[in-house]
């Protein structure tokens, strides 16, 4: 009788679960997505077929199937499934789980798979507790995290695990899961009798951002709200059922750095649409707008430079406006600056020039200051010959003095043939030609990398 009641209670608990939990795949064949490492011939599939599953780290966005796949791995390897949530579990709970796995193994009960959700919430001490049992094979660790493990986890734990990066599900994948949930009469919504329009399902599949949990939750809310009304689950209902998604953004984690990188690279690629999107993603996620402003100032000097000399003062003005206005108004000058930078001609000749010169200095290729360039404004300077022979370009008809001010034949600045630098390029070529003609035969001339004081 107790067994009957146990089964009934289990069935009731199962029915009480949200649709996304009830529809979790029961076999690897039912699992949708992540074919880049789970498809036929891919690494994780080969590890399972060879029965060589070691500790793994699942890294990726919510709703991509990390928990579902962990449960399937335990089932496939016939392992006891132990689960902890790092956000709420402490060292005591962790040690208890490891003790359970150790006892089961020593008594011939078989292997255990420990699934730790949100693993990045464990501090260093808690992560270190895992290391001995992971290394000795007492437990197979499956850690799930939304944060880059190379930033958020201790390196010994990462080095003992295989990292698999989950990608957001495609709209096709999400649509497959929605259709399956509507048709399934045992775990899904098949018994409700509420039909769904193709337009509504496609809307959920496309705007759920690859999050199956979000799409299935919206479907469940919408369908259950229509019971007894005779209405189908249509586009209007789908739009009502889908809650506004909170932007996943960690100001101290890899999202912060990845988004900043995307913004800068979009500006560099002259893609204003991508640049403005990544900026919006950062601001909506709670990024400090002053950080965004600083990145724009750097981009103005590094990627536009003298191809459009207006870029740097405009970026500086946007940074000043950001300090003066704050959010939300500062989004406007920031957007103006980002779009201007994206649409500007590009040149990295300034950073290339200074880095090349710094490399020479650091490699001890230090030149003495030529006598004509030395300070000649103090008593005794003339006696030393300092400043002697200097000709101001303002005293020449061309406004140019071809004197050799470096003392060695080195070129650091190479203007590009774009924007304002196109004129610089032509002008500099003329000046260098005149300087070469004016250089005395005995003047030091050495190839790149030579010449020192």
Number of C-alpha atoms within 10 A of each C-alpha: 6 7 8 9 10 11 12 12 12 12 11 11 10 14 15 11 12 15 21 22 17 15 21 20 17 13 14 16 7 11 18 21 20 20 15 15 16 20 14 11 13 12 14 20 17 16 14 15 13 9 11 11 17 18 21 21 23 27 22 20 21 20 22 23 24 25 21 18 22 24 23 18 19 20 16 14 17 13 19 19 18 18 17 18 18 23 13 10 14 14 16 9 14 21 14 11 17 21 15 15 25 19 13 16 16 11 8 8 13 15 21 25 26 26 26 25 22 19 26 22 19 22 15 12 10 18 18 13 14 17 15 12 16 19 17 9 16 20 28 24 26 27 26 26 23 23 22 17 23 13 13 20 19 17 12 12 21 17 10 16 20 16 19 19 19 21 19 21 22 20 20 15 17 29 22 14 24 24 16 16 22 22 17 13 13 12 20 22 22 16 12 15 15 19 17 20 13 13 14 18 21 17 19 27 26 16 15 24 19 24 23 27 22 21 28 28 17 22 27 19 17 23 23 13 14 16 13 10 8 10 14 17 22 18 18 11 20 24 16 12 19 20 13 9 10 8 11 15 19 16 14 11 14 18 18 15 13 11 17 22 14 16 29 25 17 21 28 24 15 19 16 19 12 19 25 20 16 19 23 16 18 25 17 13 17 14 19 13 21 18 12 21 27 15 18 28 22 16 24 34 22 19 26 27 25 26 27 19 16 15 25 22 14 21 27 18 17 26 25 15 19 22 14 11 13 13 13 10 12 20 21 14 20 25 19 14 25 31 19 19 31 27 16 23 22 25 26 20 22 20 15 15 16 13 13 15 17 13 13 18 13 10 12 14 17 13 14 11 14 14 16 17 15 15 14 18 10 8 7 10 14 13 9 10 14 20 17 16 11 16 15 10 13 10 10 10 8 8 9 15 19 16 18 18 14 14 17 17 16 15 13 14 16 17 23 20 16 17 17 17 23 15 14 18 17 13 11 16 13 12 15 14 11 15 17 15 11 13 16 11 9 6 11 13 14 12 10 13 12 15 18 13 8
